[in-house]
Amino acid sequence: MGRPTVYTVLQHYKIIDRYILWKYLKTFLLALALIIVIIITFDVSEKLDDFLHNHAPLKEIVLNYYMNFIPGFVNLYSPLFIFIAVIFFTSKMAGNTEIIAILGSGVSYKRMLRPYVFGSVIVAMVVALLGNFVIPVSNRTLIEFERQYVHTYAMNRNYFSNIHFQPNPQEQVFVESFDVKARTGYRFVIDSYDTSRRLKDRLTADVIRYDTATGLWEAQRYFRRHIDGDREKLEHRFVTDISLKLKPEDFHRVSTHIETMTTPQLNRHIEQERIRGSAGTVVLAKIELYQRLLNPLAIIIMTFIGVAISSRKTRGGIGLHLALGISIAFGYIVFMRVTEVFAINGNLQPLMAVLLPQLVFGLAAGLLVYKVPK
């Protein structure tokens, strides 16, 4: 009688799953490897003068720069290259009537999508791991290399202006300018508030200078106004030492890059900046956080769109599918950038700025899959 029909069908499914999954991963990795080689070639030609001028060792160029450059590139452009890879090999399968043969053998279109979904989930999980934990660590080495051998001017930045922050909910600090090297601030103001958000104390100084030996700040032309109900007390000294719960590093953030923070560190940074009252910094940090968490979904969405576009045999073949696919991919990228700008400069919430492109193109993917001839 032979083996049961159910067993034969299951074996048939497994062969198709392995076949499509292998093509999915192989085409993506080959496309990614090819573009990485091209990008590195152009990058070397662009930065070669900097490398030679600053005497960058070959070992550091390879290990510290390009080995740390590749993960970030993979994370950033994976949705685009997944899309191109899916369109390329699926169009080829459709052109060779392999899709028709698979559907004609009794495999439903929905069932045929399973290896695509499985492959996209694998890539999305790897990208999420890279973006949340690996790339922030590699970015530290990358940025340090660029400061030392490429953007050397950034190492000499010691002066910051118009600094405003909130070290705790009851205090606000403003300094017109701060010299990092001299540990000196100019036009310093610190306001203290009670629980009702009424001003209770204001300290101003034309110059404050940190003494590393004593841990105190020397204040020049020091004024202090203390408010207690209807009474005010004024204090004035030309030069005096004062104790502040502030350190010189609180006045500058040159070494703090959100792209060098792992996701747990970024969450803590967002909370700290929220307390400090740095609204612009909080928005940028939240956009970075939500992109790390939600952008891997783009890989799954682009996979569905790619299959829906390319699984039908057309006269234009791969060329027509690639042209249409690349247009959609760049439309997605532009949409992401537009919503990001609205979040930074407008009233759009950071979560919506990142989620909106995913929702729009996710709905488009669902509609395309629903409408595709089966």
SULBEL-V6057 format. One record per pair of residues at least 6 apart in sequence whose ideal C-beta (glycine too) atoms are under 6 Angstrom apart, sorted by sequence separation. I is the first residue (numbers start at 1). J is the second residue. If there is no record, write none. Layout:
i = (I & I)
j = (J & J)
This chain:
i = (93 & 166 & 193 & 194 & 314 & 342 & 147 & 178 & 210 & 226 & 343 & 147 & 165 & 192 & 261 & 273 & 274 & 177 & 192 & 208 & 209 & 225 & 273 & 102 & 164 & 175 & 176 & 343 & 176 & 191 & 208 & 224 & 310 & 163 & 270 & 309 & 175 & 190 & 207 & 223 & 340 & 205 & 206 & 339 & 163 & 174 & 189 & 206 & 222 & 270 & 309 & 161 & 269 & 309 & 173 & 188 & 205 & 339 & 160 & 222 & 172 & 204 & 220 & 159 & 188 & 171 & 186 & 203 & 219 & 336 & 158 & 335 & 158 & 170 & 185 & 202 & 218 & 219 & 266 & 184 & 201 & 216 & 217 & 183 & 200 & 216 & 217 & 258 & 332 & 258 & 210 & 32 & 78 & 31 & 75 & 31 & 28 & 31 & 75 & 75 & 287 & 28 & 27 & 71 & 75 & 290 & 294 & 301 & 305 & 308 & 27 & 283 & 290 & 297 & 301 & 304 & 308 & 312 & 27 & 71 & 72 & 287 & 291 & 305 & 71 & 286 & 290 & 294 & 301 & 308 & 183 & 304 & 23 & 71 & 283 & 68 & 180 & 68 & 178 & 68 & 64 & 65 & 64 & 163 & 160 & 56 & 21 & 25 & 20 & 24 & 54 & 17 & 21 & 50 & 166 & 165 & 166 & 165 & 139 & 140 & 139 & 136 & 136 & 136 & 133 & 132 & 132 & 131 & 128 & 127 & 124 & 124 & 123 & 124 & 120 & 120 & 120 & 116 & 116 & 99 & 82 & 86 & 90 & 94 & 79 & 83 & 87 & 91 & 94 & 79 & 82 & 86 & 90 & 78 & 90 & 95 & 79 & 83 & 87 & 91 & 91 & 87 & 87 & 87 & 83 & 83 & 80 & 109)
j = (99 & 172 & 199 & 200 & 320 & 348 & 154 & 185 & 217 & 233 & 350 & 155 & 173 & 200 & 269 & 281 & 282 & 186 & 201 & 217 & 218 & 234 & 282 & 112 & 174 & 185 & 186 & 353 & 187 & 202 & 219 & 235 & 321 & 175 & 282 & 321 & 188 & 203 & 220 & 236 & 353 & 219 & 220 & 353 & 178 & 189 & 204 & 221 & 237 & 285 & 324 & 177 & 285 & 325 & 190 & 205 & 222 & 356 & 178 & 240 & 191 & 223 & 239 & 179 & 208 & 192 & 207 & 224 & 240 & 357 & 180 & 357 & 181 & 193 & 208 & 225 & 241 & 242 & 289 & 209 & 226 & 241 & 242 & 210 & 227 & 243 & 244 & 285 & 361 & 288 & 248 & 81 & 127 & 81 & 127 & 84 & 82 & 85 & 130 & 131 & 343 & 85 & 85 & 130 & 135 & 350 & 354 & 361 & 365 & 368 & 88 & 344 & 351 & 358 & 362 & 365 & 369 & 373 & 89 & 134 & 135 & 350 & 354 & 368 & 135 & 350 & 354 & 358 & 365 & 372 & 248 & 369 & 89 & 138 & 350 & 138 & 252 & 141 & 251 & 142 & 141 & 145 & 145 & 251 & 252 & 149 & 115 & 119 & 115 & 119 & 149 & 115 & 119 & 150 & 276 & 276 & 277 & 278 & 259 & 260 & 260 & 260 & 261 & 262 & 262 & 263 & 292 & 292 & 296 & 296 & 296 & 299 & 299 & 300 & 299 & 300 & 303 & 303 & 307 & 311 & 299 & 303 & 307 & 311 & 298 & 302 & 306 & 310 & 313 & 299 & 302 & 306 & 310 & 299 & 311 & 317 & 302 & 306 & 310 & 318 & 321 & 321 & 322 & 325 & 325 & 329 & 329 & 374)
